[in-house]
Amino acid sequence: MSPDLLPRSSIARAFGDVWRRRPALYSRPLWALMIALDRLPWPWGEDILARLFAAVALVRGSRRRPALAWASRQPGGQGLRLALAVCAFRGRWVARATLLGVRSPAALSRRAVIRGEQHLTTAPKGTILLGFHLGPPNVDVTLRILGQKLAWLGGSRNSWVWSREAWRPLSDARENLTPPDDEWFWPGYLYRARGILLGGGALFIMADSWIGRPAFQVPLPGGPMIIRSGWLSLCRLTGAHVIPMVTHLEGRTQVITIHPALPTPVPGVADPLATWREIITDLVSDYVRRFPEQCPVLVFPPSVLRRRRAPAGRFVRT
């Protein structure tokens, strides 16, 4: 039955289900706009959000000031132009995080490529795929659509598309280790992640997410990126290999670049963290230098990357 022939009560229920999926990260007006834009052909909604976020930055100081402050510290002195570009990319990031206007996994796969895929195909069993909040989101989803078998350890997906039939195979709870927003994260989910790695599987985790305590900082113009210890703990517990990767947009195409695995620790040698820190610092610094306009999370860190201490002494998301 087409949507036009559905009873009004069914349409109201469907809208209510989508509305209840709104994460605290998005305001009610923005969420309502995104629901409406999702009906447009791709990439209309994405382009509209990009222009809207740039326009809002022009009139709202709370958006313009941090963007200008960050842009002024980047090489090249691009100033307002870079500030507006990073704000526009923030709108594009929001659209891609919710898969706005993308009707099927096949539609997404046609606009994505992998570079350095040999580093994945030759990787030994038990691998941590290490991502960063740089460039467009949903790298793990794109990799899975392109044929890579992996599990995701991180926050919830902020989109209504996962309830659609075409996307349900990608929302398997066994491959998405995502706790409800009101549930404490560590005990069960880390245990499941450990089991996946010990069983020879691949696990995708963001190095700069809220999982774990701060491990070290990557110094960057405009402010450091904080790398947390969740992936390090899993690596030490399982002996998993760690493959870092970054992603960026070239026009409409998402390019995922797979880098060589971090050096394997040698028994009896000092902790490899110093070497890993140097490699990750070079990788992130090079990305920010080449694609400064595609780093909105560095300018506007979302609340899911910050944590507060709960009364019982546990860390919870804010």
Secondary structure, 3 states (H helix, E strand, C coil): CCHHHCCHHHHHHHHHHHHHCCCCCCCHHHHHHHHHHCCCCCCHHHHHHHHHHHHHHHHCHHHHHHHHHHHHCCCCCCCHHHHHHHHHHHHHHHHHHCCCCCCCHHHHHCCEEEECCHHHHCCCCCEEEEECCCCCCCHHHHHHHCCCCCEEECCCCCCCHHHCHHHHHHHCCCCEECCCCCCCCHHHHHHHHHHHHHCCCEEEEECCCCCCCEEEEECCCCCCEEEECHHHHHHHHHCCEEEEEEEEEECCEEEEEECCCCCCCCCCCCCCHHHHHHHHHHHHHHHHHHCHHHCHHHHCCCHHHCEEECCCCCEEEC
